[in-house]
């Protein structure tokens, strides 16, 4: 740089162009956030960008819409446990006592409350001698009473629920039982509850996995979790009724194989265009439109190229048309729209290609550097069928939000505990989360389901 004055005009121009390109690249990196990329919102820091929603205003007022199903507090459909009569004691007019006067009920109000208590059951092993042969016979204790002092199914299920559903730390769970129930439980015992529970649910997990393999459409995703100071990966396969999650040391194909669903899957796999998923060629693929919209937004924010704006508008238009046809109880869009979308897609690709040439305009043989924008354009070219599959197959959703929602609990667990201490603990956590998520999707009471599993009365968490 000290000898710039000795350089030729052409050399200086080349340096300026190189520096300008580097500055543009750094500015684009600074302008990358959760609104225009796949970066998580937590990476935005304290200076979070102003939220940008790609949804268009519906014109409806905020709040519950007319005709929606309410979920407010309903009047009790059973006899109350306790009745309290609120009688007046003194006449409000003359001050006379009203004790013993006739009265009637003018209005009824209800208070829903709860009473938390531990039920202590004493099991007595009775012996009886046979009057015919004189043999002494002993009664059998139930499975839950296998020691002198035992924890029942309700306590075990509630501890598992707090740990894996409410994401409460082990230490706080012990304190909750001590303060609320008056029961002293060690942290090690709570950990053992999770270990034994995870062992009980293995047949249920195999059932969930088999149902997912047979599904016509499924969502796939992966996310990281700190385990014993190292990064492990949770691999998810799910539908709106099923969730199956498994932990692995690997993020790539080896980790997906360990999950065990995609390797046997023959339906349509919806995911975020991660390269490892495309290695499974015996199923069809569909790409998440929400991810594509955010990446197109990055191009708009940093380059203002028209093709990105037009492609974003086309994807949203496809989504609206499909939703309208579904409301009309149709199973496919018309030939008119199918042909129109094909033509518009081709036009936008041609526009993007002209804005991002592969070779330099002034040199027909020198290849240009593949920018982030060009890489995104190439993805739209290579995976057109997978990107637009949602509009040709009505069972395929526009986005992969289902799989991402099924992973929200992981970040909650990591925020509370910072991670897990062992790989076995991560496997157990993933397995229990699969059962809880599936039970919730099936509109089953999570707590009741956990109690049934502990007692061995739950043979399935999957509906017909």
Secondary structure as UniProt FT lines:
FT   TURN            2..3
FT   HELIX           4..6
FT   HELIX           9..30
FT   TURN            34..35
FT   HELIX           41..44
FT   TURN            66..67
FT   TURN            92..94
FT   TURN            99..100
FT   STRAND          127..129
FT   TURN            131..133
FT   STRAND          136..138
FT   TURN            143..144
FT   HELIX           153..164
FT   HELIX           170..176
FT   HELIX           177..181
FT   HELIX           187..200
FT   HELIX           202..213
FT   STRAND          217..227
FT   TURN            228..229
FT   STRAND          230..238
FT   STRAND          243..248
FT   HELIX           253..259
FT   TURN            262..264
FT   STRAND          268..271
FT   HELIX           275..279
FT   STRAND          284..287
FT   HELIX           289..302
FT   HELIX           306..327
FT   TURN            328..329
FT   HELIX           335..355
FT   TURN            361..362
FT   HELIX           372..382
FT   HELIX           384..387
FT   HELIX           389..392
FT   TURN            394..395
FT   HELIX           401..405
FT   TURN            406..407
FT   HELIX           408..417
FT   HELIX           423..441
FT   TURN            442..443
FT   HELIX           446..455
//
